[in-house]
Amino acid sequence: MKIRLFEDMESLSQQAAADIFTQMTRSGRVNFAPTGGSSPLRLYPLLVARLQAENAGQQVHYYLQDDIPFRGEEQQPGCIYQHIDRHLFTPAGIPPSRIHPLTLANVAQADAAIAADGGLDLLLLGVGQDGHIAANLPGTPFDTQTREIEIDRCNGALMAALVHEVGAEERVPDSYLSFGIQTIMQARQVMVLVSGENKAEVVRRMLMDAPTEALPASVLQRHENCTLYLDAAAATRLDAAWLAAHAVR
C-alpha cells in the first residue's frame, strides 16, 4: 500500500480528483466503482468540474459497490445510489446506460457481470471508524463476494447508522447489498480516502497491525495497487519515523 499524506481534506480532495480524472481519461472503457459516505463530498464536485470543462469521461462506466434499499422499494436503487447520483451522476450528466446499480435483482450475478465487462479498473473507498469497507463490517471473511447481507436489528449501532442513511426506522429494509472483500481486492487499482482525527486509531490499526478480519480495511495492505490518501489529522497516531519512511509524494 502506498501512502500519500496531505495537510488537510481540501488538498487531499484536489489530488485525488486529479488522479481519478487521469484514470478516467485513458483510452478505452474504464470501469469505476465510486463510494458513498462523506469522504468524497469535496472530491466529487472537483471531478465533475473537470469532466464538464474538458468534455471527458464518455468511456467511463460506474458500478455501485454497496447500497441500502428503502423498505417497500427493495427492487429499486437505494439511498447510497441516490447519494452518489446527487453528488456525481446527475451533476456530471452521466447517462443511465453507463451506471450499473447494485440491486436485489442483480446482486447474485454482480461479480460475474463485472468480470464480463472486463473487471474493475478503479475502486474508491472510505473507511469507517470500525474499519469497515463498502458494507463489510468487522468479522467479514476476506473471501466474501458481492452479496445480500441480512440486517441484525438487535445491533443498536448498526440500526442507528441505517436509520441515519434511509431517514426513518420504518424505512430500514431487512437486508443491504455490498461488494465482497474479495471483489474489492480484485479491482486493478484502489484509492482510499481517510481524513479527520476520529479516524486516527483505525488508520493506525489498518497500517501497523497484521491484516485481520476483525478490521476489514487491514486487508488492503495486501493489495498490489492501493493508495491511501491521508490527511494530517488522520495520521496523528502513526509513528512519525514510520510515516516518513512509507509516505510518497
C-alpha positions in Angstrom: 0.0 0.0 0.0 1.2 3.5 -0.9 0.5 6.3 1.5 0.1 9.9 0.4 0.0 12.5 3.2 -1.8 15.8 2.9 -2.2 18.9 5.1 -6.0 18.8 5.0 -9.0 17.4 3.3 -9.0 20.1 0.7 -5.6 19.3 -0.6 -6.3 15.6 -0.4 -9.5 16.0 -2.4 -7.8 18.1 -5.0 -5.1 15.5 -5.6 -7.5 12.5 -5.5 -9.8 14.2 -8.0 -6.9 14.9 -10.4 -5.7 11.3 -10.1 -9.2 9.8 -10.7 -9.6 12.1 -13.7 -6.3 10.9 -15.1 -7.6 7.3 -14.9 -11.0 8.3 -16.4 -9.4 9.8 -19.5 -7.4 6.8 -20.5 -8.2 5.3 -23.9 -10.8 2.5 -23.9 -13.5 1.6 -21.5 -12.9 2.4 -17.8 -14.9 0.7 -15.1 -15.0 2.8 -11.9 -16.7 2.0 -8.6 -17.3 5.2 -6.6 -18.1 5.3 -2.9 -20.9 6.9 -0.9 -20.4 8.5 2.5 -18.8 11.8 3.5 -15.2 11.2 2.4 -15.7 12.1 -1.3 -18.1 15.0 -0.9 -15.4 17.6 -1.7 -13.8 15.4 -4.4 -17.0 14.8 -6.5 -17.6 18.5 -7.3 -14.0 18.8 -8.3 -14.2 15.8 -10.5 -17.5 16.9 -12.1 -15.9 20.3 -12.9 -13.0 18.6 -14.7 -15.3 16.2 -16.6 -17.5 19.1 -17.8 -14.7 21.5 -18.6 -12.9 19.0 -20.8 -16.0 17.1 -22.1 -14.3 14.0 -20.9 -15.1 10.6 -19.5 -17.6 9.3 -22.0 -15.9 5.8 -21.9 -16.4 5.5 -18.1 -18.9 3.1 -16.6 -19.9 3.4 -13.0 -20.6 0.5 -10.6 -22.3 0.8 -7.3 -20.2 -1.1 -4.6 -23.0 -1.1 -2.0 -26.5 0.1 -1.4 -29.3 0.2 1.2 -32.7 -0.2 -0.4 -35.7 1.5 1.2 -38.3 -0.8 2.8 -41.1 -1.3 0.3 -38.8 -0.3 -2.6 -36.3 -3.2 -2.4 -36.1 -3.8 -6.1 -35.1 -0.2 -6.8 -31.7 1.6 -6.3 -31.5 2.7 -2.7 -30.1 5.6 -0.6 -26.4 5.2 -1.5 -27.3 5.3 -5.2 -29.3 8.4 -4.5 -26.4 10.0 -2.6 -23.9 9.3 -5.4 -26.4 10.4 -8.0 -26.9 13.7 -6.2 -23.2 14.5 -5.9 -21.7 12.8 -9.1 -24.0 11.2 -11.6 -26.6 14.0 -12.2 -24.1 16.9 -11.9 -21.8 15.2 -14.4 -24.6 14.3 -16.7 -23.9 10.6 -16.7 -26.5 8.7 -18.7 -28.2 5.7 -17.1 -26.6 3.4 -19.7 -23.3 3.9 -18.0 -24.4 3.4 -14.5 -24.7 -0.1 -13.0 -26.7 -0.1 -9.8 -26.5 -2.9 -7.2 -30.0 -4.2 -6.5 -31.6 -7.3 -5.1 -32.4 -8.3 -8.7 -28.8 -8.4 -9.8 -26.7 -8.8 -6.7 -26.2 -12.6 -7.2 -24.8 -12.0 -10.7 -22.9 -8.8 -10.0 -19.4 -10.3 -9.8 -19.9 -12.3 -13.0 -21.3 -9.2 -14.7 -18.3 -7.1 -13.7 -15.9 -9.9 -14.9 -17.8 -10.0 -18.2 -17.3 -6.2 -18.5 -13.6 -6.5 -18.1 -13.2 -6.1 -14.3 -13.0 -3.0 -12.2 -10.2 -0.6 -13.2 -10.6 1.7 -10.3 -12.4 1.4 -6.9 -12.8 4.3 -4.5 -13.2 3.6 -0.8 -13.7 5.4 2.5 -13.0 3.6 5.8 -15.4 3.5 8.8 -14.3 4.2 12.3 -14.8 0.4 12.9 -12.6 -0.4 9.9 -15.5 -1.4 7.5 -15.0 -1.0 3.8 -18.0 -0.8 1.5 -20.6 -2.5 3.8 -18.3 -5.2 5.0 -18.4 -5.0 8.8 -15.8 -6.3 11.3 -15.7 -10.1 11.2 -16.4 -10.3 7.4 -14.3 -13.1 5.9 -11.7 -11.9 3.4 -13.0 -14.4 0.7 -16.5 -12.9 0.5 -18.0 -11.9 -2.8 -20.8 -9.4 -3.7 -23.9 -10.4 -1.7 -27.1 -9.6 0.1 -26.5 -9.1 3.9 -29.3 -9.7 6.4 -29.6 -6.8 8.9 -29.2 -7.7 12.6 -31.9 -5.5 14.0 -30.6 -6.2 17.5 -27.4 -4.4 16.7 -28.1 -0.9 18.0 -25.1 0.8 16.4 -25.9 -0.7 13.0 -29.6 0.2 13.2 -28.7 3.8 14.2 -26.4 4.1 11.2 -29.1 2.6 8.9 -31.8 4.9 10.2 -29.5 7.9 9.5 -28.9 6.6 6.0 -32.6 5.9 5.0 -34.2 8.7 7.1 -36.5 6.7 9.4 -36.6 3.4 11.2 -39.7 2.3 9.2 -37.7 2.7 6.0 -34.9 0.3 7.1 -35.0 -2.8 5.0 -34.3 -6.4 6.0 -31.0 -6.5 4.1 -28.5 -4.4 2.3 -26.1 -5.1 -0.5 -22.3 -4.9 -0.8 -19.3 -5.9 -2.9 -17.4 -8.5 -1.0 -13.9 -8.1 0.2 -12.6 -10.5 -2.5 -14.5 -8.3 -5.1 -12.7 -5.2 -3.8 -9.3 -6.9 -3.8 -9.8 -7.9 -7.5 -10.0 -4.2 -8.6 -6.9 -3.3 -10.5 -6.5 0.0 -8.6 -7.9 1.0 -5.2 -7.9 4.5 -3.8 -8.8 5.1 -0.1 -9.7 8.5 1.3 -9.3 8.9 5.1 -9.5 12.2 7.0 -10.1 13.5 10.5 -8.7 12.8 13.9 -11.6 10.5 14.6 -10.1 8.1 12.1 -6.6 8.2 13.5 -6.9 5.0 15.5 -8.4 2.9 12.7 -5.6 4.2 10.4 -3.0 3.1 12.9 -4.5 -0.4 13.1 -5.1 -0.8 9.4 -1.5 0.1 8.6 0.6 -1.0 11.6 -1.2 -4.3 12.7 -1.3 -7.5 10.7 -4.4 -8.0 8.5 -7.3 -9.4 10.3 -11.0 -10.0 9.5 -11.8 -8.1 12.7 -10.7 -4.9 10.8 -11.7 -5.3 7.1 -9.7 -2.3 5.9 -6.5 -4.0 7.0 -6.7 -6.4 4.1 -5.8 -3.5 1.8 -2.2 -4.0 3.0 -2.2 -7.0 0.6 -3.4 -5.1 -2.5 -0.7 -4.6 -5.0 -2.0 -1.2 -6.3 -3.7 0.5 -3.4 -3.1 4.1 -2.4 -4.2 5.7 0.9 -4.9 9.4 0.7 -4.5 10.5 4.3 -4.7 14.0 5.9 -2.6 15.1 8.8 -5.3 14.8 11.4 -5.9 11.1 10.5 -2.2 10.4 10.7 -1.7 11.6 14.2 -1.3 8.1 15.8 1.2 6.8 13.3 4.8 6.7 14.3 6.5 9.8 12.7 9.6 7.9 11.6 7.5 5.0 10.1 5.3 7.5 8.2 8.3 9.4 6.9 9.7 6.1 5.6 6.4 5.0 3.9 4.7 8.1 2.6 5.2 9.1 -1.0 4.9 12.4 -2.7 
